[in-house]
Amino acid sequence: MGIVTKAGDWSFKAFTAGLGLATIYLTTTFSVNVYRGLSWHNAQSGIGCYL
């Protein structure tokens, strides 16, 4: 394998690792936001304000 091929392999691995981390981050933040939104909505229901 040449140097260029190894550099391409490493850049691809770094790119896919970055995509994996971004996916985990976005999934986590989405789940937290859904939980917060549901908690907020349930708290609003006690006031008697129905839309």
C-alpha positions as CSV (number, residue, x, y, z in Angstrom):
1,M,0.0,0.0,0.0
2,G,1.2,3.4,-0.8
3,I,1.2,6.5,1.4
4,V,-1.7,8.0,-0.5
5,T,-3.8,4.8,0.0
6,K,-3.1,4.8,3.7
7,A,-3.9,8.5,4.0
8,G,-7.2,7.8,2.2
9,D,-8.0,4.9,4.5
10,W,-7.3,7.0,7.6
11,S,-9.3,9.9,6.4
12,F,-12.3,7.6,5.6
13,K,-12.0,6.1,9.0
14,A,-11.9,9.5,10.7
15,F,-14.9,10.6,8.6
16,T,-17.0,7.6,9.4
17,A,-16.0,7.9,13.1
18,G,-17.1,11.5,13.0
19,L,-20.5,10.5,11.5
20,G,-20.9,7.9,14.2
21,L,-20.2,10.4,16.9
22,A,-22.5,13.0,15.3
23,T,-25.3,10.4,15.1
24,I,-24.9,9.5,18.8
25,Y,-24.9,13.1,19.8
26,L,-28.0,14.0,17.8
27,T,-29.9,11.0,19.0
28,T,-29.0,11.8,22.6
29,T,-30.0,15.5,22.3
30,F,-33.2,14.6,20.5
31,S,-34.2,12.1,23.2
32,V,-33.5,14.7,25.9
33,N,-35.5,17.4,24.1
34,V,-38.4,15.0,23.6
35,Y,-38.3,14.2,27.3
36,R,-38.2,17.9,28.3
37,G,-41.0,18.7,25.9
38,L,-43.2,16.0,27.3
39,S,-42.4,17.1,30.8
40,W,-43.2,20.7,30.0
41,H,-46.5,19.6,28.3
42,N,-47.5,17.6,31.3
43,A,-46.8,20.4,33.7
44,Q,-48.9,22.8,31.5
45,S,-51.9,20.4,31.7
46,G,-52.3,21.0,35.4
47,I,-53.0,24.7,34.9
48,G,-56.2,24.1,32.9
49,C,-55.0,25.7,29.7
50,Y,-56.2,23.5,26.9
51,L,-55.5,24.4,23.3
